Amino acid sequence: MPIKSYLAHPQEGKKEDLLKAISTLKGCEVLPAENKEVLVLVTETETELEDTILKEKIEAINSLKLLALVSGFHTPIK
């Protein structure tokens, strides 16, 4: 089960738009920073394929400027 955390940097003035767009995606939990124009994003998927598809969906959001992977690990399903 891939679990990854990212810093999601919005386009200028688009933090709320990015927050709303990511919040609609299954497998995502997003938290806005209170003092910076950045979002903390945690994703959790069942398979590597689902993880790849989810990342592609996130990267396709117009209000996203940069997505930086902070940490990632894969826990095999028992």
N, C-alpha and C positions, 0 to 999 in steps of 0.2 A: 504494500500500500504506500505509494509515494505521498509524502508530506513535504511541502516546500514553503519557504517564506521569502517574500520579495519586498522591496521598496518600490512603490509605483509613483513615479513623478508625473504629474499632470501637465498638459499644455498650460500656458499662462492663463490664469483666470478660470480654469476648467476643473478645479478640484472637486466641486460638488457634482458636476456631470460625470466625472470618472468614478466617484464614489457610488453614485446611483447605478451606473452601467455595470460595475463589477459586482455590486450587491445582488444583481438579478441572476448571476451565474451560479449554477449548482456546483458545490464543492469549494466555494470561496467564502472566506471570512475576511472582512476588510475593516480596518480601524484608521480613522483620520488622525494625523498628528495635530495637536492643538496649537503649536507654535511655528509650524513649517508647512510649506506647500508640498506635502508628501503623504502617502497612504501606506500603511503596513498591511500587507496582504498575505494570508495563509491559505494554501490550497491543500486539499486532501482528495485523492482519487483512488479507485480500486486497482487500476492497472497503469502501466507505463503508457499504453496507447491513449487511455482517457486523459492522462496527465498532458500528453503532447497536444491533444485536441483542445483541452482547456487553455493551455498556454497560447495556442494559436488564436483562440477566441479573445483572450485578454489583449494580446498584441494587436488585434484588429480594431480595438476601440479607438475612435478618432481623438478623444480627449487625453489619451495616453501619450506622453512624450518619451518616457524611458522606463523600462522594467528591469530592475536589478535583483538577481537572485542573491539572497543572503545566506540561506541554509537549505539543504535538502537531504532527505534520507528515504530509504525504501525499506519497509517492514514487510517481510513475506507473510501472506495470509496463511494461517494454520488450518 
